[in-house]
Amino acid sequence: MDALTLELLNGVSLFAILAIVALGLGIVFGLMGVINLAHGEFVMLGAYVAYVVHANGLNHWLSVPLAAVVLFVLGAVIEAGLIRRIHRRPELTILATFGLSVCLRQVAELVFSKDFRSVPNPVPGATSAFGVLFPTYRYLLIAIAAAVVAATLLTFTRSRFGLVVRAIVADRDLAESAGIRTGMTNLCAFGVGAATAGMAGALVAPLGAVEPQAGLAYLPGAFLVVIVGGYNRLWGVVVGAGGVAAVQTGVIHFYDAVWAQIASLALAVLVLQFRRPTPAGAIA
């Protein structure tokens, strides 16, 4: 029973990480139709923000909002300078964001070198709950990820900005003819997507090594979550993260991590085979 409880807690922790990493990808793809292959590098840069905060002797928790601000600004600059010119041509956005991911990794190597960096766990130790010991920091990560996802969903479903976003998703040309500034909305959406990735990077930094290639580990899982959950429904990120986390945790428990990745891919293919066409007009 204790082993099962521990596996469930590991699954919830994986779910939280997948949800917050994939959230920004879902925003950008759902609103703009942009397949952002540099999303993993946004996560990596968020982790480096956490490293810089630690290296300067500051409190780790400062790195989470700081990463959000830094990555929002970077995302807004990238959208205005690059994505805006090509976002209606999917093949160009794929090539451009792939090139951007390479450039961001090279910049990280030039600034920080290829060496592995580490961010100490700000809350070491474990907490006893449900009859098992589980890392306290992972409990906090789950809580923060849940708060970020909930706040984002509320923003896109209950605010005027969310109404504007849904109007653009439903019919971009009609929205533009009605006077909606789609360019500014795209800039904000891409910036928010990058900001959530940066927050995810800062949160997961204490769980592993911080290095220029770190973002590559998060991109496939984020895409699988978006595919499983649905392309233009933001709440689908939560559903997709839950499905992928459940499959991976279960397969790892009985087999190993390689088969877990294969099972996640199989889940995505299966969902694509049986999913009905998604109606236009809802990102949340």
For each residue, the residues with C-beta under 8 A, 3 or more apart:
1: 4 5 131
2: 5 6 131 132
3: 6 7
4: 1 7 8
5: 1 2 8 9 130 131 132
6: 2 3 9 10 132 134
7: 3 4 10 11 249 253
8: 4 5 11 12 249
9: 5 6 12 13 130 132 134 138
10: 6 7 13 14 249
11: 7 8 14 15 245 246 249 250
12: 8 9 15 16 142 245
13: 9 10 16 17 138 141 142
14: 10 11 17 18 245 248 249
15: 11 12 18 19 241 242 245 246
16: 12 13 19 20 141 142 145 146
17: 13 14 20 21 141 145 200 203 204
18: 14 15 21 22 221 222 225 240 241 244 245
19: 15 16 22 23 145 149 225 237 238 241 242
20: 16 17 23 145 148 149 196 199 200 203
21: 17 18 24 25 43 197 200 204 218 221 222 225
22: 18 19 25 26 221 222 223 225 226 229 237 240 241
23: 19 20 26 27 148 149 152 193 196 200 234 237
24: 21 27 28 39 42 192 193 194 195 196 197 200
25: 21 22 28 29 36 39 193 197 222 223 225 226
26: 22 23 29 30 225 226 229 234 236 237
27: 23 24 30 31 152 156 189 192 193 196 234 283
28: 24 25 31 32 34 36 39 189 190 193
29: 25 26 32 33 34 35 36 226 231 232
30: 26 27 169 231 232 233 234 283
31: 27 28 165 168 169 185 186 189 232 283
32: 28 29 83 87 186 189 190
33: 29 87 90
34: 28 29 83 87 93 97 190
35: 29 90 93 94 97
36: 25 28 29 39 93 97 193
37: 40 94 97 98 100 101 219
38: 41 42 78 97 98 100 101 104
39: 24 25 28 36 42 43 193 197 215 218 219 222
40: 37 43 44 101 215 216 217 218 219 222
41: 38 44 45 100 101 104 105 108 215
42: 24 38 39 45 46 71 74 75 193 194 197 198 201 215
43: 21 39 40 46 47 197 198 200 201 204 214 215 218
44: 40 41 47 48 104 105 108 201 210 212 213 214 215
45: 41 42 48 49 67 70 71 74 104 108 198 201 215
46: 42 43 49 50 67 70 71 197 198 199 200 201 202 205
47: 43 44 50 51 119 201 202 204 205 210 214
48: 44 45 51 52 108 112 117 201 210
49: 45 46 52 53 63 66 67 70 71 198 201 202
50: 46 47 53 54 60 63 64 67 119 201 202 205 206 210
51: 47 48 54 55 112 117 118 119 205 210
52: 48 49 55 56 63
53: 49 50 56 58 59 60 62 63 66
54: 50 51 57 58 60 63 119 120
55: 51 52
56: 52 53
57: 54
58: 53 54 62 63
59: 53 62 122
60: 50 53 54 63 119 120 122 206
61: 64 122
62: 53 58 59 65 66
63: 49 50 52 53 54 58 60 66 67 202 205
64: 50 61 67 68 144 199 202 203
65: 62 68 69 199
66: 49 53 62 63 69 70 202
67: 45 46 49 50 63 64 70 71 195 198 199 201 202
68: 64 65 71 72 195 196 198 199
69: 65 66 72 73 195
70: 45 46 49 66 67 73 74 198
71: 42 45 46 49 67 68 74 75 191 194 195 197 198 199
72: 68 69 75 76 191 192 194 195 198
73: 69 70 76 77 191
74: 42 45 70 71 77 78 194
75: 42 71 72 78 79 190 191 192 193 194 195
76: 72 73 79 80 187 188 190 191 194
77: 73 74 80 81
78: 38 74 75 81 82 83 100 190 194
79: 75 76 82 83 84 186 187 190 191
80: 76 77 84 187
81: 77 78 84
82: 78 79 85 86 96 100
83: 32 34 78 79 86 87 93 96 97 186 190
84: 79 80 81 87 183 186 187
85: 82
86: 82 83 89 92 93 96
87: 32 33 34 83 84 93 186
88:
89: 86 92 93
90: 33 35 93 94
91: 94 95
92: 86 89 95 96
93: 34 35 36 83 86 87 89 90 96 97
94: 35 37 90 91 97 98
95: 91 92 98 99
96: 82 83 86 92 93 99 100
97: 34 35 36 37 38 83 93 94 100 101
98: 37 38 94 95 101 102
99: 95 96 102 103
100: 37 38 41 78 82 96 97 103 104
101: 37 38 40 41 97 98 104 105 215
102: 98 99 105 106
103: 99 100 106 107
104: 38 41 44 45 100 101 107 108
105: 41 44 101 102 108 109 212 213 215
106: 102 103 109 110 212
107: 103 104 110 111
108: 41 44 45 48 104 105 111 112 212
109: 105 106 112 113 114 212
110: 106 107
111: 107 108
112: 48 51 108 109 115 117 212
113: 109
114: 109 211 212
115: 112 211
116: 209 210 211
117: 48 51 112 209 210 211
118: 51 209 210
119: 47 50 51 54 60 205 206 210
120: 54 60 124 206
121: 124 135 137 206
122: 59 60 61 137 206
123: 136 137 140
124: 120 121 136 137
125: 135 136
126: 133 134 135 136
127: 133 134 135 136 139
128: 131 132 133
129: 132 134 139
130: 5 9
131: 1 2 5 128
132: 2 5 6 9 128 129
133: 126 127 128
134: 6 9 126 127 129 138 139
135: 121 125 126 127 138 139
136: 123 124 125 126 127 139 140
137: 121 122 123 124 140 141 206 207
138: 9 13 134 135 141 142
139: 127 129 134 135 136 142 143
140: 123 136 137 143 144
141: 13 16 17 137 138 144 145 203 204 207
142: 12 13 16 138 139 145 146
143: 139 140 146 147
144: 64 140 141 147 148 203
145: 16 17 19 20 141 142 148 149 200 203
146: 16 142 143 149 150
147: 143 144 150 151
148: 20 23 144 145 151 152 196 199
149: 19 20 23 145 146 152 153 237 238
150: 146 147 153 154
151: 147 148 154 155
152: 23 27 148 149 155 156 192 196 234
153: 149 150 156 157 234 235 238 284
154: 150 151 157 158 159
155: 151 152 158 159 161 162
156: 27 152 153 159 161 162 165 166 234 283 284
157: 153 154 162 284
158: 154 155 162
159: 154 155 156 162 163
160: 163 164
161: 155 156 164 165 185 188
162: 155 156 157 158 159 165 166 283 284
163: 159 160 166 167
164: 160 161 167 168 175 180 185
165: 31 156 161 162 168 169 185 189 283 284
166: 156 162 163 169 170 281 282 283 284
167: 163 164 170 171 174 175 178 180
168: 31 164 165 171 172 175 180 182 185
169: 30 31 165 166 172 232 280 281 282 283
170: 166 167 174 175 280 281
171: 167 168 174 175 280 281
172: 168 169 175 176 182
173: 176 177
174: 167 170 171 177 178
175: 164 167 168 170 171 172 178 180 182
176: 172 173 179 180 182
177: 173 174
178: 167 174 175
179: 176
180: 164 167 168 175 176 185
181: 184 185
182: 168 172 175 176 185 186
183: 84 186 187
184: 181 187 188
185: 31 161 164 165 168 180 181 182 188 189
186: 31 32 79 83 84 87 182 183 189 190
187: 76 79 80 84 183 184 190 191
188: 76 161 184 185 191 192
189: 27 28 31 32 165 185 186 192 193
190: 28 32 34 75 76 78 79 83 186 187 193 194
191: 71 72 73 75 76 79 187 188 194 195
192: 24 27 72 75 152 188 189 195 196
193: 23 24 25 27 28 36 39 42 75 189 190 196 197
194: 24 42 71 72 74 75 76 78 190 191 197 198
195: 24 67 68 69 71 72 75 191 192 198 199
196: 20 23 24 27 68 148 152 192 193 199 200
197: 21 24 25 39 42 43 46 71 193 194 200 201
198: 42 43 45 46 49 67 68 70 71 72 194 195 201 202
199: 20 46 64 65 67 68 71 148 195 196 202 203
200: 17 20 21 23 24 43 46 145 196 197 203 204 218
201: 42 43 44 45 46 47 48 49 50 67 197 198 204 205 215
202: 46 47 49 50 63 64 66 67 198 199 205
203: 17 20 64 141 144 145 199 200
204: 17 21 43 47 141 200 201 207 208
205: 46 47 50 51 63 119 201 202 208 210
206: 50 60 119 120 121 122 137
207: 137 141 204
208: 204 205 214
209: 116 117 118 214
210: 44 47 48 50 51 116 117 118 119 205 214
211: 114 115 116 117 214
212: 44 105 106 108 109 112 114
213: 44 105 216 217
214: 43 44 47 208 209 210 211 217 218
215: 39 40 41 42 43 44 45 101 105 201 218 219
216: 40 213 219
217: 40 213 214 220 221
218: 21 39 40 43 200 214 215 221 222
219: 37 39 40 215 216 222 223
220: 217 223 224 261
221: 18 21 22 217 218 224 225 244 264
222: 18 21 22 25 39 40 218 219 225 226
223: 22 25 219 220 226 227
224: 220 221 227 228 240 244 264 265 267 268
225: 18 19 21 22 25 26 221 222 228 229 237 240 241 244
226: 22 25 26 29 222 223 229 230 231 236 237 240
227: 223 224 231 240 268 271 272
228: 224 225 236 239 240 243 244 267 268 271
229: 22 26 225 226 233 235 236 237 238 239 240 241 243
230: 226 233 236 239 240 275 278
231: 29 30 226 227 236 278
232: 29 30 31 169 278 280 282 283
233: 30 229 230 236 278 282 283 284
234: 23 26 27 30 152 153 156 237 283 284
235: 153 229 238 239 284
236: 26 226 228 229 230 231 233 239 240
237: 19 22 23 26 149 225 226 229 234 240 241
238: 19 149 153 229 235 241 242
239: 228 229 230 235 236 242 243
240: 18 22 224 225 226 227 228 229 230 236 237 243 244
241: 15 18 19 22 225 229 237 238 244 245
242: 15 19 238 239 245 246
243: 228 229 239 240 246 247 267
244: 18 221 224 225 228 240 241 247 248 264 267
245: 11 12 14 15 18 241 242 248 249
246: 11 15 242 243 249 250
247: 243 244 250 251 260 263 264 267
248: 14 244 245 251 252 260 261 263 264
249: 7 8 10 11 14 245 246 252 253 260
250: 11 246 247 253 254
251: 247 248 254 255 256 259 260 263
252: 248 249 255 256 257 259 260
253: 7 249 250
254: 250 251
255: 251 252 259 260
256: 251 252 259 260
257: 252 260 261
258: 261 262
259: 251 252 255 256 262 263
260: 247 248 249 251 252 255 256 257 263 264
261: 220 248 257 258 264 265
262: 258 259 265 266
263: 247 248 251 259 260 266 267
264: 221 224 244 247 248 260 261 267 268
265: 224 261 262 268 269
266: 262 263 269 270
267: 224 228 243 244 247 263 264 270 271
268: 224 227 228 264 265 271 272
269: 265 266 272 273
270: 266 267 273 274
271: 227 228 267 268 274 275
272: 227 268 269 275
273: 269 270
274: 270 271
275: 230 271 272 278
276:
277:
278: 230 231 232 233 275
279: 282
280: 169 170 171 232
281: 166 169 170 171
282: 166 169 232 233 279
283: 27 30 31 156 162 165 166 169 232 233 234
284: 153 156 157 162 165 166 233 234 235
